[in-house]
Amino acid sequence: MCKLNAPKFGLSCGILWGLAVLILGLSATYANYGTAVIELLSSVYVGLDITLVGAIVGGIWGFLDGLIGGFIFAWLYNKLI
């Protein structure tokens, strides 16, 4: 089986999740779509709100969360195979 490159996998997860939270925050801000999800995520990500600045802060938190979670997942996967 192939091993995963943990730093690259973490970076790709961070970019993907950070952009997802940013886009969702922007859609909640400007299109009033997904506000319930933003309210749910704001209980975890400090500073995430239905504003432009809140969407950017949420995107940064999402990036960091995805980066750490993806790295841990790939590292653990490599240890178990």
PyMOL commands that place a pseudoatom at each C-alpha (Angstrom):
pseudoatom trace, name=CA, resn=MET, resi=1, chain=A, elem=C, hetatm=0, pos=[0.000, 0.000, 0.000]
pseudoatom trace, name=CA, resn=CYS, resi=2, chain=A, elem=C, hetatm=0, pos=[1.058, 3.544, -0.642]
pseudoatom trace, name=CA, resn=LYS, resi=3, chain=A, elem=C, hetatm=0, pos=[1.868, 5.874, 2.188]
pseudoatom trace, name=CA, resn=LEU, resi=4, chain=A, elem=C, hetatm=0, pos=[0.435, 9.352, 2.354]
pseudoatom trace, name=CA, resn=ASN, resi=5, chain=A, elem=C, hetatm=0, pos=[2.630, 12.432, 2.511]
pseudoatom trace, name=CA, resn=ALA, resi=6, chain=A, elem=C, hetatm=0, pos=[1.277, 13.826, 5.781]
pseudoatom trace, name=CA, resn=PRO, resi=7, chain=A, elem=C, hetatm=0, pos=[2.278, 17.505, 5.319]
pseudoatom trace, name=CA, resn=LYS, resi=8, chain=A, elem=C, hetatm=0, pos=[0.897, 17.673, 1.779]
pseudoatom trace, name=CA, resn=PHE, resi=9, chain=A, elem=C, hetatm=0, pos=[-2.277, 15.821, 2.734]
pseudoatom trace, name=CA, resn=GLY, resi=10, chain=A, elem=C, hetatm=0, pos=[-2.784, 18.166, 5.682]
pseudoatom trace, name=CA, resn=LEU, resi=11, chain=A, elem=C, hetatm=0, pos=[-2.221, 21.205, 3.481]
pseudoatom trace, name=CA, resn=SER, resi=12, chain=A, elem=C, hetatm=0, pos=[-4.720, 20.014, 0.889]
pseudoatom trace, name=CA, resn=CYS, resi=13, chain=A, elem=C, hetatm=0, pos=[-7.325, 19.278, 3.588]
pseudoatom trace, name=CA, resn=GLY, resi=14, chain=A, elem=C, hetatm=0, pos=[-6.710, 22.700, 5.116]
pseudoatom trace, name=CA, resn=ILE, resi=15, chain=A, elem=C, hetatm=0, pos=[-7.130, 24.506, 1.806]
pseudoatom trace, name=CA, resn=LEU, resi=16, chain=A, elem=C, hetatm=0, pos=[-10.273, 22.549, 0.956]
pseudoatom trace, name=CA, resn=TRP, resi=17, chain=A, elem=C, hetatm=0, pos=[-11.969, 23.040, 4.349]
pseudoatom trace, name=CA, resn=GLY, resi=18, chain=A, elem=C, hetatm=0, pos=[-10.843, 26.662, 4.669]
pseudoatom trace, name=CA, resn=LEU, resi=19, chain=A, elem=C, hetatm=0, pos=[-12.299, 27.537, 1.278]
pseudoatom trace, name=CA, resn=ALA, resi=20, chain=A, elem=C, hetatm=0, pos=[-15.502, 25.662, 2.077]
pseudoatom trace, name=CA, resn=VAL, resi=21, chain=A, elem=C, hetatm=0, pos=[-16.026, 27.625, 5.303]
pseudoatom trace, name=CA, resn=LEU, resi=22, chain=A, elem=C, hetatm=0, pos=[-15.099, 30.896, 3.574]
pseudoatom trace, name=CA, resn=ILE, resi=23, chain=A, elem=C, hetatm=0, pos=[-17.523, 30.315, 0.695]
pseudoatom trace, name=CA, resn=LEU, resi=24, chain=A, elem=C, hetatm=0, pos=[-20.270, 29.243, 3.071]
pseudoatom trace, name=CA, resn=GLY, resi=25, chain=A, elem=C, hetatm=0, pos=[-19.672, 32.359, 5.177]
pseudoatom trace, name=CA, resn=LEU, resi=26, chain=A, elem=C, hetatm=0, pos=[-19.809, 34.583, 2.112]
pseudoatom trace, name=CA, resn=SER, resi=27, chain=A, elem=C, hetatm=0, pos=[-22.998, 32.929, 0.898]
pseudoatom trace, name=CA, resn=ALA, resi=28, chain=A, elem=C, hetatm=0, pos=[-24.571, 33.464, 4.319]
pseudoatom trace, name=CA, resn=THR, resi=29, chain=A, elem=C, hetatm=0, pos=[-23.463, 37.097, 4.294]
pseudoatom trace, name=CA, resn=TYR, resi=30, chain=A, elem=C, hetatm=0, pos=[-24.545, 38.093, 0.802]
pseudoatom trace, name=CA, resn=ALA, resi=31, chain=A, elem=C, hetatm=0, pos=[-27.200, 35.544, -0.237]
pseudoatom trace, name=CA, resn=ASN, resi=32, chain=A, elem=C, hetatm=0, pos=[-28.655, 34.712, 3.191]
pseudoatom trace, name=CA, resn=TYR, resi=33, chain=A, elem=C, hetatm=0, pos=[-28.034, 31.024, 2.423]
pseudoatom trace, name=CA, resn=GLY, resi=34, chain=A, elem=C, hetatm=0, pos=[-26.562, 28.625, 4.965]
pseudoatom trace, name=CA, resn=THR, resi=35, chain=A, elem=C, hetatm=0, pos=[-27.025, 30.817, 8.007]
pseudoatom trace, name=CA, resn=ALA, resi=36, chain=A, elem=C, hetatm=0, pos=[-27.958, 27.847, 10.219]
pseudoatom trace, name=CA, resn=VAL, resi=37, chain=A, elem=C, hetatm=0, pos=[-24.691, 26.099, 9.345]
pseudoatom trace, name=CA, resn=ILE, resi=38, chain=A, elem=C, hetatm=0, pos=[-22.714, 29.255, 10.112]
pseudoatom trace, name=CA, resn=GLU, resi=39, chain=A, elem=C, hetatm=0, pos=[-24.456, 29.547, 13.476]
pseudoatom trace, name=CA, resn=LEU, resi=40, chain=A, elem=C, hetatm=0, pos=[-23.536, 25.924, 14.197]
pseudoatom trace, name=CA, resn=LEU, resi=41, chain=A, elem=C, hetatm=0, pos=[-19.901, 26.355, 13.137]
pseudoatom trace, name=CA, resn=SER, resi=42, chain=A, elem=C, hetatm=0, pos=[-19.594, 29.619, 15.069]
pseudoatom trace, name=CA, resn=SER, resi=43, chain=A, elem=C, hetatm=0, pos=[-19.918, 27.616, 18.277]
pseudoatom trace, name=CA, resn=VAL, resi=44, chain=A, elem=C, hetatm=0, pos=[-16.599, 25.966, 17.364]
pseudoatom trace, name=CA, resn=TYR, resi=45, chain=A, elem=C, hetatm=0, pos=[-14.774, 28.653, 15.376]
pseudoatom trace, name=CA, resn=VAL, resi=46, chain=A, elem=C, hetatm=0, pos=[-14.349, 31.824, 17.438]
pseudoatom trace, name=CA, resn=GLY, resi=47, chain=A, elem=C, hetatm=0, pos=[-15.000, 34.914, 15.331]
pseudoatom trace, name=CA, resn=LEU, resi=48, chain=A, elem=C, hetatm=0, pos=[-17.027, 33.207, 12.611]
pseudoatom trace, name=CA, resn=ASP, resi=49, chain=A, elem=C, hetatm=0, pos=[-20.068, 35.366, 11.956]
pseudoatom trace, name=CA, resn=ILE, resi=50, chain=A, elem=C, hetatm=0, pos=[-22.393, 36.372, 9.145]
pseudoatom trace, name=CA, resn=THR, resi=51, chain=A, elem=C, hetatm=0, pos=[-20.169, 39.265, 8.057]
pseudoatom trace, name=CA, resn=LEU, resi=52, chain=A, elem=C, hetatm=0, pos=[-17.299, 39.645, 5.602]
pseudoatom trace, name=CA, resn=VAL, resi=53, chain=A, elem=C, hetatm=0, pos=[-14.705, 39.733, 8.383]
pseudoatom trace, name=CA, resn=GLY, resi=54, chain=A, elem=C, hetatm=0, pos=[-16.402, 36.801, 10.107]
pseudoatom trace, name=CA, resn=ALA, resi=55, chain=A, elem=C, hetatm=0, pos=[-16.262, 34.754, 6.900]
pseudoatom trace, name=CA, resn=ILE, resi=56, chain=A, elem=C, hetatm=0, pos=[-12.536, 35.464, 6.522]
pseudoatom trace, name=CA, resn=VAL, resi=57, chain=A, elem=C, hetatm=0, pos=[-11.861, 34.572, 10.161]
pseudoatom trace, name=CA, resn=GLY, resi=58, chain=A, elem=C, hetatm=0, pos=[-13.887, 31.387, 9.722]
pseudoatom trace, name=CA, resn=GLY, resi=59, chain=A, elem=C, hetatm=0, pos=[-11.899, 30.521, 6.605]
pseudoatom trace, name=CA, resn=ILE, resi=60, chain=A, elem=C, hetatm=0, pos=[-8.655, 30.895, 8.550]
pseudoatom trace, name=CA, resn=TRP, resi=61, chain=A, elem=C, hetatm=0, pos=[-9.974, 28.710, 11.375]
pseudoatom trace, name=CA, resn=GLY, resi=62, chain=A, elem=C, hetatm=0, pos=[-11.211, 26.181, 8.831]
pseudoatom trace, name=CA, resn=PHE, resi=63, chain=A, elem=C, hetatm=0, pos=[-7.798, 26.099, 7.171]
pseudoatom trace, name=CA, resn=LEU, resi=64, chain=A, elem=C, hetatm=0, pos=[-6.039, 25.488, 10.482]
pseudoatom trace, name=CA, resn=ASP, resi=65, chain=A, elem=C, hetatm=0, pos=[-8.576, 22.852, 11.506]
pseudoatom trace, name=CA, resn=GLY, resi=66, chain=A, elem=C, hetatm=0, pos=[-8.288, 21.026, 8.177]
pseudoatom trace, name=CA, resn=LEU, resi=67, chain=A, elem=C, hetatm=0, pos=[-4.498, 21.271, 8.210]
pseudoatom trace, name=CA, resn=ILE, resi=68, chain=A, elem=C, hetatm=0, pos=[-4.149, 19.733, 11.660]
pseudoatom trace, name=CA, resn=GLY, resi=69, chain=A, elem=C, hetatm=0, pos=[-6.903, 17.162, 11.146]
pseudoatom trace, name=CA, resn=GLY, resi=70, chain=A, elem=C, hetatm=0, pos=[-5.583, 16.104, 7.744]
pseudoatom trace, name=CA, resn=PHE, resi=71, chain=A, elem=C, hetatm=0, pos=[-2.026, 15.812, 9.027]
pseudoatom trace, name=CA, resn=ILE, resi=72, chain=A, elem=C, hetatm=0, pos=[-3.100, 13.675, 11.993]
pseudoatom trace, name=CA, resn=PHE, resi=73, chain=A, elem=C, hetatm=0, pos=[-5.248, 11.481, 9.738]
pseudoatom trace, name=CA, resn=ALA, resi=74, chain=A, elem=C, hetatm=0, pos=[-2.402, 10.876, 7.248]
pseudoatom trace, name=CA, resn=TRP, resi=75, chain=A, elem=C, hetatm=0, pos=[0.140, 10.290, 10.022]
pseudoatom trace, name=CA, resn=LEU, resi=76, chain=A, elem=C, hetatm=0, pos=[-2.129, 7.777, 11.728]
pseudoatom trace, name=CA, resn=TYR, resi=77, chain=A, elem=C, hetatm=0, pos=[-2.917, 6.090, 8.407]
pseudoatom trace, name=CA, resn=ASN, resi=78, chain=A, elem=C, hetatm=0, pos=[0.807, 5.710, 7.694]
pseudoatom trace, name=CA, resn=LYS, resi=79, chain=A, elem=C, hetatm=0, pos=[1.393, 4.198, 11.138]
pseudoatom trace, name=CA, resn=LEU, resi=80, chain=A, elem=C, hetatm=0, pos=[-1.402, 1.654, 10.745]
pseudoatom trace, name=CA, resn=ILE, resi=81, chain=A, elem=C, hetatm=0, pos=[-0.529, 0.306, 7.298]
for i in range(1, 81): cmd.bond("trace and resi %d" % i, "trace and resi %d" % (i + 1))
show_as sticks, trace
zoom trace
